[in-house]
Amino acid sequence: QVQLVESGGGLVQAGGSLRLSCTVSGSTLRTLRMAWYRQVPGKTRDMVAGITRSGSTNYADFVKGRFTISRDGANNTMYLQMNSLRPEDTAVYYCAAGYISYNFWGQGTQVTVSS
């Protein structure tokens, strides 16, 4: 069973940076397609960035140029480097993974950006 554990959330001022981590157990990164999503209470869960098995990446327009998704096979961990954070980036961020669909989800980590 694939398990995902996020870490790295917190409170930061606008313009600051945070790095989220998602550590995978029960599988290896090279066999999974993975992504970061975020959700604000009362709204849909939106995809932020994704990375394929081959390492190709894609980003939502609202984070392009500010966020970077990456992975470290040696540590079986995926990252989301978030720079130039804005108050509207405040949300719970979730790590997602799967072999075809995103079937596995982490518990979420809160990111709060103050103005």
N, CA and C atoms as a LAMMPS dump frame, in Angstrom:
ITEM: TIMESTEP
0
ITEM: NUMBER OF ATOMS
345
ITEM: BOX BOUNDS ff ff ff
-5.0000000000000000e+02 5.0000000000000000e+02
-5.0000000000000000e+02 5.0000000000000000e+02
-5.0000000000000000e+02 5.0000000000000000e+02
ITEM: ATOMS id mol type element x y z
1 1 1 N 0.845 -1.187 0
2 1 2 C 0 0 0
3 1 3 C 0.886 1.245 0
4 2 1 N 0.61 2.144 -0.93
5 2 2 C 1.364 3.382 -1.018
6 2 3 C 0.891 4.35 0.059
7 3 1 N 1.828 4.903 0.769
8 3 2 C 1.507 5.924 1.774
9 3 3 C 2.325 7.175 1.492
10 4 1 N 1.687 8.319 1.701
11 4 2 C 2.308 9.612 1.428
12 4 3 C 2.238 10.46 2.695
13 5 1 N 3.35 11.079 3.039
14 5 2 C 3.39 11.937 4.218
15 5 3 C 3.982 13.29 3.821
16 6 1 N 3.157 14.341 3.97
17 6 2 C 3.622 15.687 3.645
18 6 3 C 4.23 16.349 4.876
19 7 1 N 5.105 17.297 4.616
20 7 2 C 5.656 18.144 5.669
21 7 3 C 6.133 19.446 5.044
22 8 1 N 6.394 20.426 5.897
23 8 2 C 6.968 21.676 5.419
24 8 3 C 6.031 22.854 5.369
25 9 1 N 4.766 22.649 5.675
26 9 2 C 3.843 23.774 5.673
27 9 3 C 4.111 24.699 6.846
28 10 1 N 3.421 25.835 6.847
29 10 2 C 3.583 26.782 7.943
30 10 3 C 3.064 28.147 7.584
31 11 1 N 3.46 29.115 8.402
32 11 2 C 3.058 30.506 8.216
33 11 3 C 4.235 31.291 7.667
34 12 1 N 3.984 32.062 6.618
35 12 2 C 5.041 32.857 5.998
36 12 3 C 4.442 34.179 5.537
37 13 1 N 5.272 35.208 5.495
38 13 2 C 4.802 36.499 4.995
39 13 3 C 4.772 36.511 3.479
40 14 1 N 3.939 37.347 2.935
41 14 2 C 3.871 37.502 1.485
42 14 3 C 5.26 37.832 0.935
43 15 1 N 5.602 37.176 -0.178
44 15 2 C 6.916 37.345 -0.767
45 15 3 C 7.924 36.32 -0.301
46 16 1 N 7.572 35.579 0.735
47 16 2 C 8.476 34.573 1.28
48 16 3 C 8.419 33.254 0.537
49 17 1 N 9.143 32.275 1.094
50 17 2 C 9.263 30.959 0.456
51 17 3 C 9.032 29.842 1.469
52 18 1 N 8.567 28.731 0.951
53 18 2 C 8.443 27.497 1.721
54 18 3 C 8.762 26.331 0.799
55 19 1 N 9.221 25.235 1.376
56 19 2 C 9.396 24.012 0.603
57 19 3 C 8.609 22.897 1.265
58 20 1 N 7.698 22.33 0.498
59 20 2 C 6.923 21.187 0.958
60 20 3 C 7.604 19.892 0.526
61 21 1 N 7.482 18.877 1.366
62 21 2 C 8.028 17.559 1.062
63 21 3 C 6.919 16.521 1.128
64 22 1 N 7.05 15.5 0.307
65 22 2 C 6.109 14.376 0.311
66 22 3 C 6.94 13.104 0.247
67 23 1 N 6.992 12.393 1.344
68 23 2 C 7.778 11.165 1.402
69 23 3 C 6.879 9.972 1.112
70 24 1 N 7.347 9.124 0.207
71 24 2 C 6.576 7.984 -0.273
72 24 3 C 7.084 6.699 0.355
73 25 1 N 6.167 5.854 0.8
74 25 2 C 6.498 4.496 1.228
75 25 3 C 5.573 3.528 0.531
76 26 1 N 6.044 2.304 0.34
77 26 2 C 5.236 1.283 -0.313
78 26 3 C 5.396 1.227 -1.812
79 27 1 N 6.172 2.129 -2.376
80 27 2 C 6.468 2.125 -3.799
81 27 3 C 7.679 3.028 -4.026
82 28 1 N 8.1 3.127 -5.274
83 28 2 C 9.211 4.013 -5.606
84 28 3 C 8.75 5.095 -6.575
85 29 1 N 9.416 6.236 -6.517
86 29 2 C 8.969 7.381 -7.289
87 29 3 C 8.92 7.095 -8.787
88 30 1 N 9.859 6.318 -9.274
89 30 2 C 9.938 6.136 -10.724
90 30 3 C 8.748 5.35 -11.273
91 31 1 N 7.984 4.712 -10.409
92 31 2 C 6.821 3.948 -10.87
93 31 3 C 5.524 4.742 -10.752
94 32 1 N 5.597 5.938 -10.188
95 32 2 C 4.398 6.713 -9.891
96 32 3 C 4.358 8.03 -10.654
97 33 1 N 3.171 8.427 -11.037
98 33 2 C 2.96 9.808 -11.429
99 33 3 C 2.491 10.535 -10.181
100 34 1 N 2.979 11.755 -9.985
101 34 2 C 2.722 12.432 -8.719
102 34 3 C 2.358 13.893 -8.955
103 35 1 N 1.726 14.473 -7.954
104 35 2 C 1.287 15.86 -8.097
105 35 3 C 1.075 16.492 -6.729
106 36 1 N 1.017 17.82 -6.744
107 36 2 C 0.589 18.602 -5.596
108 36 3 C -0.746 19.249 -5.944
109 37 1 N -1.671 19.178 -5.012
110 37 2 C -2.958 19.848 -5.105
111 37 3 C -3.095 20.785 -3.914
112 38 1 N -4.051 21.703 -4.017
113 38 2 C -4.351 22.539 -2.862
114 38 3 C -5.846 22.787 -2.789
115 39 1 N -6.296 23.054 -1.567
116 39 2 C -7.732 23.26 -1.355
117 39 3 C -7.964 24.304 -0.275
118 40 1 N -8.869 25.207 -0.577
119 40 2 C -9.356 26.194 0.374
120 40 3 C -10.734 25.742 0.825
121 41 1 N -11.07 25.879 2.099
122 41 2 C -12.388 25.443 2.564
123 41 3 C -13.516 25.999 1.709
124 42 1 N -14.426 25.109 1.302
125 42 2 C -15.575 25.515 0.505
126 42 3 C -15.311 25.581 -0.977
127 43 1 N -14.08 25.278 -1.382
128 43 2 C -13.744 25.326 -2.801
129 43 3 C -13.22 23.975 -3.264
130 44 1 N -13.089 23.838 -4.584
131 44 2 C -12.602 22.573 -5.13
132 44 3 C -11.109 22.404 -4.865
133 45 1 N -10.683 21.153 -4.92
134 45 2 C -9.26 20.852 -4.783
135 45 3 C -8.618 21.031 -6.158
136 46 1 N -7.662 21.924 -6.262
137 46 2 C -7.061 22.276 -7.543
138 46 3 C -5.647 21.73 -7.655
139 47 1 N -5.3 21.274 -8.866
140 47 2 C -3.944 20.811 -9.105
141 47 3 C -3.004 22.006 -9.193
142 48 1 N -1.871 21.893 -8.524
143 48 2 C -0.867 22.949 -8.52
144 48 3 C 0.255 22.628 -9.491
145 49 1 N 0.767 21.387 -9.387
146 49 2 C 1.884 20.966 -10.233
147 49 3 C 1.909 19.449 -10.281
148 50 1 N 2.423 18.913 -11.391
149 50 2 C 2.525 17.477 -11.529
150 50 3 C 3.863 17.075 -12.108
151 51 1 N 4.245 15.828 -11.843
152 51 2 C 5.488 15.288 -12.392
153 51 3 C 5.237 13.847 -12.796
154 52 1 N 5.637 13.512 -14.021
155 52 2 C 5.395 12.171 -14.541
156 52 3 C 6.513 11.214 -14.143
157 53 1 N 6.321 9.936 -14.506
158 53 2 C 7.349 8.94 -14.207
159 53 3 C 8.689 9.314 -14.843
160 54 1 N 8.617 9.895 -16.024
161 54 2 C 9.837 10.251 -16.741
162 54 3 C 10.434 11.561 -16.258
163 55 1 N 9.726 12.273 -15.39
164 55 2 C 10.246 13.514 -14.853
165 55 3 C 9.724 14.771 -15.508
166 56 1 N 8.826 14.638 -16.473
167 56 2 C 8.228 15.831 -17.079
168 56 3 C 7.323 16.519 -16.063
169 57 1 N 7.315 17.841 -16.12
170 57 2 C 6.547 18.606 -15.151
171 57 3 C 5.508 19.493 -15.828
172 58 1 N 4.477 19.824 -15.092
173 58 2 C 3.494 20.783 -15.578
174 58 3 C 2.968 21.563 -14.385
175 59 1 N 2.517 22.787 -14.653
176 59 2 C 2.114 23.698 -13.588
177 59 3 C 0.801 24.391 -13.93
178 60 1 N 0.043 24.672 -12.883
179 60 2 C -1.12 25.523 -13.056
180 60 3 C -0.649 26.937 -13.375
181 61 1 N -1.432 27.647 -14.156
182 61 2 C -1.036 28.997 -14.554
183 61 3 C -0.79 29.893 -13.341
184 62 1 N -1.544 29.673 -12.272
185 62 2 C -1.445 30.589 -11.138
186 62 3 C -0.164 30.408 -10.315
187 63 1 N 0.653 29.39 -10.636
188 63 2 C 1.924 29.217 -9.918
189 63 3 C 3.129 29.21 -10.85
190 64 1 N 2.911 29.281 -12.15
191 64 2 C 4.034 29.231 -13.089
192 64 3 C 5.027 30.352 -12.804
193 65 1 N 6.291 29.97 -12.786
194 65 2 C 7.337 30.949 -12.527
195 65 3 C 7.613 31.178 -11.052
196 66 1 N 6.75 30.661 -10.177
197 66 2 C 6.946 30.849 -8.733
198 66 3 C 7.193 29.53 -7.997
199 67 1 N 6.553 28.461 -8.446
200 67 2 C 6.666 27.164 -7.778
201 67 3 C 7.453 26.204 -8.659
202 68 1 N 8.172 25.274 -8.015
203 68 2 C 8.919 24.251 -8.742
204 68 3 C 8.69 22.9 -8.092
205 69 1 N 8.262 21.942 -8.894
206 69 2 C 8.087 20.577 -8.415
207 69 3 C 9.332 19.768 -8.776
208 70 1 N 9.753 18.902 -7.865
209 70 2 C 10.924 18.074 -8.129
210 70 3 C 10.818 16.804 -7.304
211 71 1 N 11.753 15.885 -7.539
212 71 2 C 11.741 14.646 -6.781
213 71 3 C 13.172 14.162 -6.581
214 72 1 N 13.349 13.375 -5.523
215 72 2 C 14.64 12.805 -5.174
216 72 3 C 14.444 11.308 -4.992
217 73 1 N 14.905 10.537 -5.974
218 73 2 C 14.716 9.1 -5.913
219 73 3 C 15.444 8.456 -4.752
220 74 1 N 16.584 8.996 -4.395
221 74 2 C 17.363 8.406 -3.311
222 74 3 C 16.611 8.472 -1.984
223 75 1 N 15.848 9.539 -1.792
224 75 2 C 15.072 9.711 -0.568
225 75 3 C 13.601 9.376 -0.747
226 76 1 N 13.231 8.973 -1.98
227 76 2 C 11.826 8.656 -2.289
228 76 3 C 10.899 9.787 -1.866
229 77 1 N 11.307 10.993 -2.201
230 77 2 C 10.58 12.18 -1.75
231 77 3 C 10.35 13.135 -2.911
232 78 1 N 9.173 13.724 -2.935
233 78 2 C 8.829 14.754 -3.897
234 78 3 C 8.77 16.085 -3.159
235 79 1 N 9.101 17.148 -3.87
236 79 2 C 9.146 18.473 -3.252
237 79 3 C 8.308 19.472 -4.036
238 80 1 N 7.921 20.53 -3.339
239 80 2 C 7.335 21.691 -3.992
240 80 3 C 8.001 22.917 -3.389
241 81 1 N 8.867 23.538 -4.176
242 81 2 C 9.503 24.78 -3.76
243 81 3 C 8.582 25.923 -4.139
244 82 1 N 8.173 26.693 -3.154
245 82 2 C 7.218 27.784 -3.38
246 82 3 C 7.89 29.106 -3.049
247 83 1 N 8.061 29.935 -4.066
248 83 2 C 8.674 31.249 -3.907
249 83 3 C 7.66 32.346 -4.206
250 84 1 N 7.98 33.555 -3.8
251 84 2 C 7.107 34.713 -4.052
252 84 3 C 5.675 34.414 -3.645
253 85 1 N 5.523 33.885 -2.463
254 85 2 C 4.193 33.479 -2.002
255 85 3 C 3.273 34.679 -1.829
256 86 1 N 1.999 34.432 -2.116
257 86 2 C 0.948 35.46 -2.039
258 86 3 C -0.121 35.01 -1.045
259 87 1 N -0.857 35.928 -0.477
260 87 2 C -1.939 35.536 0.431
261 87 3 C -2.929 34.555 -0.207
262 88 1 N -3.145 34.686 -1.506
263 88 2 C -4.083 33.773 -2.18
264 88 3 C -3.533 32.358 -2.343
265 89 1 N -2.265 32.151 -2.002
266 89 2 C -1.711 30.794 -1.984
267 89 3 C -2.065 30.051 -0.702
268 90 1 N -2.677 30.724 0.24
269 90 2 C -3.08 30.087 1.487
270 90 3 C -4.068 28.957 1.208
271 91 1 N -3.737 27.766 1.694
272 91 2 C -4.561 26.578 1.443
273 91 3 C -3.951 25.393 2.178
274 92 1 N -4.686 24.29 2.176
275 92 2 C -4.103 23.003 2.562
276 92 3 C -3.546 22.373 1.292
277 93 1 N -2.289 21.993 1.349
278 93 2 C -1.615 21.396 0.201
279 93 3 C -1.533 19.884 0.397
280 94 1 N -1.912 19.165 -0.666
281 94 2 C -1.945 17.713 -0.623
282 94 3 C -0.99 17.129 -1.663
283 95 1 N -0.347 16.06 -1.267
284 95 2 C 0.468 15.254 -2.166
285 95 3 C -0.416 14.142 -2.721
286 96 1 N -0.312 13.88 -4.028
287 96 2 C -1.097 12.83 -4.663
288 96 3 C -0.189 11.964 -5.518
289 97 1 N -0.531 10.669 -5.615
290 97 2 C 0.278 9.749 -6.408
291 97 3 C -0.6 8.63 -6.945
292 98 1 N -0.126 8.008 -8.017
293 98 2 C -0.857 6.868 -8.56
294 98 3 C -0.131 6.276 -9.751
295 99 1 N -0.601 5.105 -10.169
296 99 2 C 0.006 4.441 -11.322
297 99 3 C -0.678 4.897 -12.615
298 100 1 N -1.981 5.173 -12.553
299 100 2 C -2.717 5.753 -13.672
300 100 3 C -3.447 6.994 -13.165
301 101 1 N -4.398 6.807 -12.287
302 101 2 C -5.062 7.935 -11.633
303 101 3 C -4.374 8.211 -10.296
304 102 1 N -4.702 9.377 -9.726
305 102 2 C -4.141 9.707 -8.406
306 102 3 C -5.002 9.011 -7.347
307 103 1 N -4.616 7.796 -6.991
308 103 2 C -5.392 7.008 -6.055
309 103 3 C -4.95 7.196 -4.604
310 104 1 N -3.758 7.718 -4.424
311 104 2 C -3.173 7.82 -3.095
312 104 3 C -2.969 9.283 -2.743
313 105 1 N -3.34 9.628 -1.501
314 105 2 C -3.284 11.013 -1.055
315 105 3 C -2.656 11.096 0.325
316 106 1 N -1.94 12.178 0.54
317 106 2 C -1.435 12.454 1.872
318 106 3 C -2.497 13.131 2.716
319 107 1 N -2.133 13.443 3.946
320 107 2 C -3.085 14.014 4.898
321 107 3 C -3.217 15.529 4.744
322 108 1 N -2.306 16.135 4.019
323 108 2 C -2.367 17.576 3.799
324 108 3 C -1.511 18.348 4.782
325 109 1 N -1.003 19.479 4.328
326 109 2 C -0.231 20.363 5.187
327 109 3 C -0.688 21.795 4.925
328 110 1 N -0.899 22.547 6
329 110 2 C -1.433 23.9 5.885
330 110 3 C -0.333 24.884 5.529
331 111 1 N -0.612 25.697 4.534
332 111 2 C 0.252 26.816 4.173
333 111 3 C -0.561 28.096 4.347
334 112 1 N -0.056 29.003 5.153
335 112 2 C -0.727 30.275 5.378
336 112 3 C 0.228 31.407 5.039
337 113 1 N -0.211 32.298 4.144
338 113 2 C 0.601 33.43 3.716
339 113 3 C -0.068 34.705 4.212
340 114 1 N 0.636 35.432 5.056
341 114 2 C 0.081 36.663 5.611
342 114 3 C 0.471 37.859 4.742
343 115 1 N -0.402 38.837 4.708
344 115 2 C -0.145 40.035 3.883
345 115 3 C 0.572 41.112 4.677
